[in-house]
Amino acid sequence: MAVKRVLQYGEKSLREPSKEVHKVSKKIQELVQDLLETMYAKNGVGLAAPQIGVNLRVFVIDVSKNDEPLNPMVFINPKIIKKTGATVAQEGCISFPEAYTDVKRYANVMVKALDKHGRPFVLEAKDGELLSRAIQHENDHLDGILFIDHCVNRFEADKVLAEHNLPPVDPELLIDGPESEGK
């Protein structure tokens, strides 16, 4: 297995929807290992297959803190089946080196997926924790959606992108985020 090149913002394939995995084969398990090795090498929290040029519905996440043992999580053919609440926090992405902006996400999500052995599981991430945000962020990559499409302030996001010589947000791709409850 190997550390792979991560596609950067502006590369067209980041905007393409991914295909479902039909069988969790040895090749898929090798892809998972490549994703994990690349994510750790880039000090990321998550990485989706499209970010390394593989158009399949697979992503990995590890939200463990520096003083904790690694806790990699594998999601194959994930589907968010429940989402509630709203939260705003700063996000970045390995495909946008050093660029961060405020993004609105659901606070709570429930996802069903297959693990690296092809076994189904359901996971609930609550209270706007990093895990909830990471699941949504990586799942978006599988649909050709990028974190800047959820930005709270397009003009602030454009400023941050310009500072890193990246193209501006495409206003046609902006997504209305979840509504804050009780407001």
C-alpha angles and dihedrals in degrees: 000000000000150000105263132208111264115225114238131225109280095040105121098223090067086071096052121102114243129239125242120256109244097191131017094230134167087269091057091048089052089050089052090052091049090050092051094046091048093046092051092044089054093044090240132156093216143002132193126210093244088061089066093042098264111126098210132116098253132118139165131211135186116180096171115133123242093262094049129080116261114274108187117190123198124205119190118182091353121191124188104225100177134024131173141162128021136250136175123213140147116272136187134181137214087234089059104048113211094350116125132171139164113274130187116224139162111276094217130034137172117204133187120202145137121268124227090279094051094255116141120239140169122218130187121204116190147186098027091291121166090258092060092048093045093051091053093044095050094040088055090057088061089060096045092257120136129204092249088063085071096045117144094215116029093193093052089048091050090052092052092047092049090053087060096042092250125141117262126261113281103235090207090064098050115124125208106237129219117298116249111250117241095015 
